[in-house]
């Protein structure tokens, strides 16, 4: 009985760890963009000037829709394989 309980606890622990890693991966993959506050501020990849805002918005919107269509396709393949 104790052996069965240990295997169930181990399976539960592995599932919890996988969920935690998935949440961490999503959090790390999220882009954090902000507007440049002053003209003297150093330009980095996550700091946008007001002039770059429209083009970046269009770029990320198109990337989002391409990713959603790819996700839909992959889900369809997965449903077919199941």
C-alpha positions in Angstrom: 0.0 0.0 0.0 2.8 2.4 0.8 4.6 1.6 -2.4 1.4 2.5 -4.4 1.0 5.7 -2.5 4.6 6.6 -3.2 4.2 6.1 -7.0 1.1 8.2 -7.0 2.8 11.0 -5.0 5.8 10.8 -7.4 3.5 11.1 -10.4 1.7 14.1 -8.8 5.1 15.7 -8.0 6.3 15.3 -11.6 3.0 16.8 -13.0 3.3 19.8 -10.6 6.9 20.4 -11.7 5.9 20.3 -15.4 3.1 22.8 -14.8 5.4 25.1 -12.9 8.0 24.9 -15.7 5.3 25.7 -18.3 4.1 28.8 -16.4 7.7 29.9 -15.9 8.4 29.5 -19.7 5.3 31.6 -20.6 6.3 34.3 -18.1 9.9 34.4 -19.6 8.6 34.5 -23.2 6.3 37.5 -22.6 7.7 40.7 -24.1 7.7 43.8 -21.9 7.7 46.9 -24.1 7.7 50.5 -22.9 8.0 54.0 -24.4 11.2 55.9 -24.1 10.8 58.6 -21.5 13.5 60.9 -22.6 15.4 61.4 -25.9 18.7 60.7 -24.0 17.6 57.3 -22.8 19.7 54.4 -24.1 17.9 52.5 -26.9 17.4 48.8 -26.0 15.2 46.2 -27.6 12.4 46.7 -25.1 12.3 50.5 -25.2 10.4 52.1 -28.1 10.2 55.7 -29.3 6.8 57.1 -30.2 7.8 56.9 -33.9 8.4 53.2 -33.6 5.2 52.4 -31.9 2.9 52.1 -34.9 5.3 49.8 -36.9 6.0 47.7 -33.8 2.3 47.3 -33.2 1.7 46.2 -36.8 4.6 43.8 -36.6 3.5 42.2 -33.3 -0.1 42.0 -34.4 0.8 40.2 -37.6 3.1 37.9 -35.7 0.3 37.1 -33.2 -2.2 36.2 -36.0 0.4 34.0 -37.8 1.2 32.2 -34.5 -2.6 31.7 -33.8 -3.1 30.2 -37.2 -0.1 27.9 -36.7 -1.4 26.9 -33.3 -4.8 26.1 -34.9 -3.1 23.9 -37.5 -1.1 22.0 -34.9 -4.2 21.5 -32.8 -5.9 20.0 -35.8 -3.0 17.7 -36.5 -3.1 16.6 -32.8 -6.8 16.0 -32.9 -6.4 13.9 -36.0 -3.5 11.8 -34.5 -5.6 11.1 -31.3 
